[in-house]
Amino acid sequence: MDDLTPTPDHAEQQWMLVARCRSLAPGEFFPSDGVGVDKARKICAQCTVQEACLEYALTYRIDHGVWGGASERERRRILRRRRNGEPADPGAARREQTRNQSADRGMPVTIS
């Protein structure tokens, strides 16, 4: 954490009370491999508070685990884009995720 990062608010957030992951084992969201990340993303994709969860992780610079459907690497990329003033593209994270998964599997990537 740097001097500009706010201290995490450890009080339970309202969105946390309805998060889909609340009833699941925390280990599912702190995977050690890409398969585990994909599994966590699928859970997040069905969650009604996915956006709030991702913003929490971005605000407090949470370095580990899958939050709001984004891995550590994806969150670093989002923060870098924001710092660089690049325009927000709601589909960018999903396209990047697809691109990364395809590249990891050696598959050609075509994204529109």
C-alpha positions in Angstrom: 0.0 0.0 0.0 1.3 3.5 -0.8 0.6 6.8 1.0 -2.3 7.5 -1.4 -4.2 4.3 -0.7 -6.9 4.7 1.9 -6.8 2.4 4.9 -9.2 -0.5 4.3 -12.6 -0.1 6.0 -12.7 -3.4 7.9 -16.3 -2.8 8.9 -18.7 -5.1 7.0 -19.9 -3.3 3.9 -23.6 -3.5 3.0 -22.9 -5.2 -0.3 -20.9 -7.9 1.5 -24.1 -9.1 3.2 -25.6 -10.1 -0.1 -22.5 -11.2 -2.0 -22.8 -14.6 -3.6 -19.4 -15.6 -2.2 -20.5 -15.1 1.4 -21.7 -18.6 1.8 -18.7 -20.2 0.0 -15.2 -21.2 1.2 -12.9 -18.2 1.0 -10.2 -20.4 -0.5 -12.2 -20.5 -3.7 -11.4 -16.8 -4.3 -7.7 -17.1 -3.5 -6.8 -19.7 -6.1 -3.2 -20.8 -6.9 -3.9 -21.5 -10.6 -5.8 -20.3 -13.6 -8.4 -22.9 -13.3 -9.3 -21.7 -9.8 -9.4 -18.1 -11.1 -11.9 -19.2 -13.8 -14.0 -21.0 -11.3 -14.1 -17.9 -9.0 -14.9 -15.6 -12.0 -17.9 -17.8 -12.9 -19.3 -17.4 -9.3 -18.7 -13.6 -9.5 -20.4 -13.3 -12.9 -23.6 -14.4 -11.2 -23.3 -12.0 -8.3 -25.5 -8.9 -8.0 -22.8 -6.9 -6.2 -19.9 -7.7 -8.5 -19.2 -4.1 -9.4 -19.2 -2.9 -5.8 -16.8 -5.8 -4.9 -14.4 -4.9 -7.7 -14.5 -1.2 -6.7 -13.8 -2.1 -3.1 -10.7 -4.1 -4.2 -9.5 -1.3 -6.4 -10.1 1.5 -3.9 -8.2 -0.4 -1.1 -5.6 -1.9 -3.5 -6.3 -5.5 -2.4 -3.5 -7.5 -3.9 -4.7 -11.1 -3.5 -7.6 -13.1 -4.7 -10.4 -12.7 -7.2 -12.6 -9.7 -6.3 -15.5 -8.6 -8.5 -14.5 -11.2 -11.1 -11.0 -9.7 -11.6 -7.7 -11.4 -10.7 -4.8 -9.5 -9.2 -3.3 -8.9 -12.6 -6.6 -7.6 -14.1 -7.0 -5.2 -11.2 -3.5 -3.9 -11.7 -4.3 -3.3 -15.3 -7.5 -1.5 -14.5 -5.7 0.8 -12.0 -3.0 1.5 -14.5 -5.6 2.5 -17.1 -7.3 4.8 -14.7 -4.0 6.4 -13.7 -3.1 6.9 -17.3 -6.5 8.6 -17.9 -7.6 6.0 -20.5 -11.3 6.0 -21.2 -13.4 3.5 -19.3 -14.7 0.7 -21.4 -17.1 -1.6 -19.5 -16.4 -4.5 -22.0 -12.6 -4.1 -21.8 -12.1 -6.3 -18.8 -14.2 -9.1 -20.3 -12.4 -8.9 -23.6 -9.0 -8.9 -21.9 -10.0 -11.9 -19.8 -11.1 -13.8 -23.0 -7.9 -12.8 -24.7 -5.7 -13.9 -21.8 -7.6 -17.2 -21.5 -7.2 -17.9 -25.2 -3.5 -16.9 -25.2 -2.9 -19.2 -22.2 -4.4 -22.1 -24.2 -2.5 -21.2 -27.4 -5.7 -20.4 -29.3 -6.1 -17.7 -31.8 -7.9 -14.6 -30.5 -10.6 -12.8 -32.3 -12.5 -10.1 -30.3 -14.9 -7.6 -31.8 
